[in-house]
């Protein structure tokens, strides 16, 4: 009875910690009775969910709401679309806008499920310092960012599935089991279905590392059912999606490099960057020493885990988006690394001191200074203004719009109209056209873009930010006589084809009159 009560208490504490950290941004998500998502990709995802709700059974293989009129062939897939839609069906009795609420809650719920799985699995593994894993999973800012409120992004589902897959592989290394083999096959198969990028590369690295260590890895009898399940899921994914994984993320053109330089998840994270401390605390400094001690005492984690840890660290240096998986793996291996230290008191004192940079980061988030508070308030107000402007575009007829690329996905979601630009690398052509339009001094070129893209409306925004971003993408300075500056600062001096229809705050809506 005492053991059961202790388990319930542990689950309650862990659940509260996970939900509290993931929902710390609730004031930015729930604003004046409406729900706002965290970034442009989230609005693109929610547009897919709405299409699935309107046409049950639909598999969205083409986006006509971005890069209009050509559209895009997206890298996003069906599992998260229908996971959000399924959650929204459960929430219909308690919410007017169940789809938005489900989109806002899906990632924290996935994080909660992942935390409860780690609680059960680490207990089953008998880790002496398993709460180090659970606490780091709950509070690491980068893991929180990947699974926070208002972020319906495939990364949250990928983090969960890869975490389960890695834990299943570790369990298989300790004791052959058909159940863990099936679990591994399901987790890795679904993860690759969700995204054939990070999960696929991690899976291939896992196979290589295990094959180098164990010649019977592929042929072991207890693993055969896992391979069958994995192959069945991949076959089902190909049958449903009816397209091969998109590899356009590996583009090498100058314009793609310029654009990717404006995306935080695609930025380099050099080892000297202090953000590593905010993600993992000082623990990252101790990790090499702990690994060395574990290897000496033959108590280190399995070879494949160390290989994945090193690989994801190097990949994070290349692209910040890999940090989600580095921290997941780092948290999983940490209890085993600490077992070489026998003194519990020493471990917990060292851990409390080591997470100080993480706690300091949370201090800044929960109690921001005046400048940060002002920035957040401005961001909320602008989101409200843009939503009101986008609502005026709603119509039973199609009226394509051109807007700064990072605003286009939100406008498309709220207005249900297609945009020239988008938020994904597949819509790079539309992003470039949008940047050229707002930056060029050649009004004939601007007119040609509007004509080629069949644009009915243009939405102007802060010209300083728009022209700066456009210049970064195009690699050249903007003009003081560009449409972006004229439409924003002196709309009465704009060419006759632009008719100011409405202005709300920092945003101006122009009807394009090509007659």
C-alpha positions, -999 to 999 in steps of 0.1 A, spaced: 0 0 0 28 24 9 46 16 -24 14 23 -43 9 57 -25 45 66 -33 40 58 -70 9 80 -72 28 108 -54 57 105 -79 34 105 -109 15 136 -95 47 155 -89 62 147 -123 29 154 -141 26 188 -125 62 197 -133 58 187 -170 25 205 -175 36 236 -156 67 241 -177 50 233 -210 22 257 -202 42 286 -188 35 305 -220 -3 303 -216 -6 341 -217 8 342 -252 -15 314 -264 -48 322 -248 -54 359 -256 -87 376 -252 -107 345 -257 -88 333 -288 -60 308 -293 -28 318 -309 0 294 -320 37 299 -315 51 301 -350 42 300 -387 47 262 -391 20 256 -365 -6 276 -385 4 255 -416 -2 223 -396 -35 236 -383 -46 244 -418 -40 208 -427 -60 197 -396 -89 219 -406 -89 204 -441 -90 169 -426 -120 180 -404 -138 193 -434 -131 162 -455 -128 132 -432 -103 107 -445 -84 132 -465 -46 128 -468 -31 162 -474 -4 157 -501 -5 192 -516 -6 226 -500 -24 251 -522 -26 277 -494 11 286 -497 33 293 -527 1 301 -546 -8 293 -573 17 265 -577 14 253 -542 39 229 -525 44 192 -519 49 192 -481 72 171 -460 45 169 -433 25 137 -430 -9 125 -418 -3 110 -383 -1 143 -364 -30 157 -385 -53 130 -373 -40 129 -338 -49 165 -334 -83 159 -351 -90 130 -329 -82 150 -298 -105 178 -310 -134 153 -314 -130 144 -277 -130 181 -268 -161 192 -287 -184 189 -257 -162 213 -237 -150 239 -262 -165 260 -290 -133 259 -310 -122 224 -303 -97 222 -332 -77 252 -320 -78 239 -284 -66 205 -295 -38 221 -315 -27 241 -285 -28 211 -261 -14 183 -282 23 188 -276 20 192 -238 -1 160 -237 25 142 -257 52 155 -234 32 142 -204 28 108 -220 66 107 -226 73 117 -190 50 90 -176 66 64 -199 101 74 -187 89 72 -151 77 36 -157 107 26 -178 134 40 -156 118 24 -126 117 -9 -145 154 -4 -154 163 1 -117 182 33 -122 196 46 -89 193 82 -100 163 80 -122 149 113 -110 178 131 -125 164 119 -159 128 128 -150 137 163 -137 159 172 -167 132 159 -191 106 181 -173 126 214 -171 152 215 -199 142 246 -219 149 230 -253 127 200 -246 100 223 -232 102 244 -264 97 214 -286 66 203 -266 51 235 -253 16 249 -253 5 263 -286 31 244 -307 13 217 -327 45 207 -345 57 172 -356 88 176 -334 68 169 -303 55 136 -317 90 127 -330 106 134 -296 81 110 -280 84 82 -305 122 84 -306 124 84 -268 103 53 -267 123 37 -295 157 43 -278 144 31 -244 131 -1 -261 164 -7 -277 182 -3 -244 158 -28 -228 165 -52 -257 202 -49 -251 197 -59 -215 173 -88 -221 159 -102 -253 122 -97 -255 96 -99 -283 74 -73 -266 103 -47 -266 111 -57 -301 75 -49 -312 76 -17 -292 108 -7 -309 94 -15 -344 63 5 -338 81 35 -323 107 38 -351 82 30 -378 58 57 -367 87 82 -361 99 78 -397 63 81 -409 60 114 -390 93 127 -403 117 110 -427 145 133 -416 158 132 -380 141 99 -371 154 82 -402 189 94 -397 189 84 -361 175 50 -369 202 44 -395 229 54 -370 213 31 -344 214 2 -369 250 9 -378 262 12 -341 244 -20 -331 255 -40 -361 292 -30 -354 288 -43 -319 266 -73 -324 269 -95 -356 236 -112 -347 217 -79 -345 197 -83 -376 191 -120 -375 184 -125 -337 151 -145 -334 135 -122 -308 140 -92 -332 123 -107 -362 88 -97 -352 101 -62 -346 115 -60 -381 81 -73 -395 61 -47 -376 86 -19 -386 84 -29 -423 46 -31 -421 43 4 -407 67 18 -434 47 0 -461 14 14 -447 30 49 -446 40 47 -483 6 33 -492 -13 61 -474 10 91 -482 17 79 -518 49 99 -521 86 95 -512 102 115 -484 111 151 -495 148 158 -495 146 196 -503 159 204 -468 193 196 -482 192 224 -508 225 242 -513 215 273 -533 226 307 -520 190 319 -516 181 288 -496 212 294 -474 202 331 -469 167 321 -459 177 293 -436 200 318 -419 168 336 -407 154 304 -392 164 297 -356 160 259 -359 184 258 -388 211 280 -372 245 266 -361 250 262 -323 288 263 -318 302 246 -287 311 280 -272 275 292 -274 262 297 -238 228 283 -248 242 248 -242 242 257 -205 206 269 -206 196 236 -221 216 212 -200 232 231 -172 268 224 -162 260 187 -167 273 189 -202 308 197 -189 307 166 -166 294 142 -193 328 134 -209 343 126 -175 313 105 -165 315 86 -198 352 79 -193 346 67 -157 318 45 -169 340 29 -196 367 23 -171 343 6 -147 323 -11 -175 292 6 -164 287 30 -193 255 30 -213 253 8 -244 276 17 -273 247 27 -296 235 53 -271 269 69 -268 271 69 -306 237 86 -309 247 111 -281 278 121 -299 261 122 -333 232 144 -321 257 167 -304 276 172 -337 243 176 -356 231 202 -332 263 222 -339 251 220 -376 214 227 -370 198 237 -337 167 215 -345 187 184 -334 190 198 -299 156 182 -290 170 147 -296 204 154 -281 188 165 -248 164 135 -249 193 111 -253 214 130 -228 187 128 -202 182 91 -208 219 82 -204 226 105 -174 213 82 -146 236 54 -159 266 77 -161 260 89 -125 260 53 -112 298 54 -111 294 78 -82 284 59 -51 275 89 -28 239 98 -33 244 131 -14 273 141 -37 252 133 -68 222 153 -57 242 183 -44 262 183 -77 230 180 -97 213 209 -79 243 231 -86 246 219 -122 211 229 -132 216 265 -120 218 279 -156 185 261 -164 168 276 -133 182 310 -142 167 307 -177 133 299 -161 137 329 -138 139 351 -168 109 334 -185 86 335 -155 96 369 -142 107 389 -173 121 424 -171 102 454 -184 117 452 -219 108 416 -223 73 422 -209 69 451 -234 80 428 -263 56 401 -254 27 426 -251 35 441 -285 36 406 -300 2 398 -286 -13 430 -297 1 426 -332 -13 390 -334 -47 403 -324 -45 431 -351 -34 407 -378 -61 382 -370 -87 410 -372 -73 420 -406 -72 385 -419 -108 379 -409 -118 406 -434 -104 385 -462 -128 356 -456 -150 350 -486 -167 322 -504 -145 332 -534 -107 328 -537 -87 360 -531 -49 352 -530 -28 376 -509 8 386 -506 23 393 -472 57 390 -454 65 353 -455 66 347 -417 30 361 -414 16 343 -444 7 310 -427 -12 326 -399 -31 349 -424 -39 318 -445 -53 300 -415 -74 329 -402 -86 341 -436 -89 307 -453 -73 323 -484 -41 312 -501 -9 331 -498 21 337 -521 46 330 -494 47 303 -467 68 291 -438 84 260 -452 114 254 -474 91 239 -501 76 274 -505 109 291 -510 99 303 -545 70 322 -529 91 335 -501 116 349 -526 89 366 -547 75 381 -515 109 394 -505 115 408 -540 82 426 -540 87 443 -507 123 452 -514 126 461 -551 127 497 -565 114 484 -598 76 488 -597 72 470 -630 89 439 -614 66 442 -584 35 445 -607 47 414 -626 49 394 -594 14 403 -585 1 394 -620 20 361 -622 8 351 -587 -28 362 -593 -27 384 -562 -59 402 -551 -46 416 -518 -13 429 -503 -7 432 -466 20 457 -456 38 456 -422 67 474 -405 89 483 -434 121 483 -415 117 447 -404 103 435 -438 130 451 -459 157 440 -435 145 404 -437 141 406 -474 176 420 -478 189 391 -457 172 366 -480 181 382 -513 216 392 -503 212 429 -513 201 461 -497 165 473 -501 154 506 -517 139 536 -500 114 536 -528 104 500 -525 67 489 -523 74 477 -488 84 512 -476 58 531 -496 28 510 -487 38 510 -450 49 547 -445 32 567 -473 3 546 -487 -12 577 -504 19 579 -526 15 542 -538 8 533 -574 -28 535 -585 -32 497 -586 -30 497 -547 -63 507 -530 -60 510 -492 -90 490 -478 -82 488 -441 -56 496 -415 -54 480 -381 -24 489 -360 8 481 -378 -9 463 -406 -24 478 -438 -46 459 -463 -45 469 -499 -68 457 -527 -49 451 -559 -67 468 -588 -50 457 -620 -77 472 -643 
